[in-house]
Amino acid sequence: MFGWQLEARAWQLNFPSATRQAFVADGAKANWRIQRVHFPNATPVADLIHALSYAWGASQSVAEDDLYSKWAQLIWQGDVKQVIAELTD
């Protein structure tokens, strides 16, 4: 239901006519489903603050100096896959 409401509001604001479109959300799967179904032409962008907060929490459980700084830099540069790879090792 929320996806349809969001799409209707986007139409009211003339979002579909934008030459460049982005869909910003946190990592919840429901959000990315809304993006695929209702905004397929928008570039999906993960919310930076959520990604950084999850990296902070994960880094606190590992006894390695400056790990959060390393992960934050990787996230900022768009290399989230590298952070995920390090978390799964």
C-alpha positions in Angstrom: 0.0 0.0 0.0 2.8 2.4 0.9 4.5 1.9 -2.4 1.3 3.0 -4.3 1.0 6.1 -2.1 4.6 7.0 -2.6 4.3 6.6 -6.4 1.1 8.7 -6.4 2.9 11.5 -4.6 5.8 11.2 -6.9 3.5 11.7 -9.9 2.0 14.8 -8.2 5.4 16.2 -7.8 6.3 15.4 -11.5 9.1 13.0 -10.4 8.7 10.8 -13.6 9.8 13.7 -15.8 13.1 14.2 -14.0 16.0 13.4 -16.3 17.9 11.8 -13.3 16.1 9.9 -10.6 17.3 8.4 -7.3 15.5 6.3 -4.8 17.2 6.6 -1.3 16.3 4.1 1.4 17.8 2.1 4.2 18.6 -1.6 3.7 15.1 -3.0 4.3 14.1 -5.4 1.6 10.6 -3.9 1.4 12.1 -0.5 0.4 14.0 -2.0 -2.5 10.9 -3.9 -3.6 9.1 -0.5 -3.7 11.9 0.9 -5.8 11.8 -2.0 -8.3 8.1 -2.0 -8.7 7.2 1.7 -8.5 10.4 3.5 -9.5 12.3 1.1 -11.8 14.0 4.0 -13.6 15.4 5.5 -10.4 18.9 4.7 -9.3 18.8 2.9 -6.0 20.9 4.5 -3.3 21.5 3.2 0.2 21.1 5.7 3.0 24.7 6.6 4.0 23.8 7.2 7.7 22.2 3.7 8.1 25.2 2.0 6.4 27.6 3.9 8.7 25.7 3.1 11.8 25.7 -0.6 11.0 29.4 -0.5 10.3 30.0 1.3 13.6 28.1 -1.4 15.5 29.9 -4.2 13.7 33.3 -2.6 14.3 32.7 -2.4 18.0 32.5 -6.2 18.2 36.0 -6.6 16.6 39.2 -5.7 18.4 41.0 -4.0 15.6 42.2 -0.4 15.7 40.7 2.1 13.2 38.4 -0.6 11.7 35.4 1.8 11.7 37.5 4.5 10.0 38.5 2.0 7.3 34.9 0.8 6.7 33.5 4.3 6.8 35.9 5.3 4.1 35.0 2.3 2.0 31.3 3.0 2.4 31.8 6.7 1.5 33.6 5.6 -1.7 30.8 3.3 -2.6 32.7 0.1 -1.9 30.1 -1.4 0.4 30.7 -4.9 -1.1 34.3 -4.8 0.4 32.9 -4.1 3.8 30.4 -6.9 3.5 33.1 -9.2 2.3 35.2 -8.3 5.4 32.2 -8.9 7.7 31.6 -12.3 6.2 35.2 -13.5 6.5 
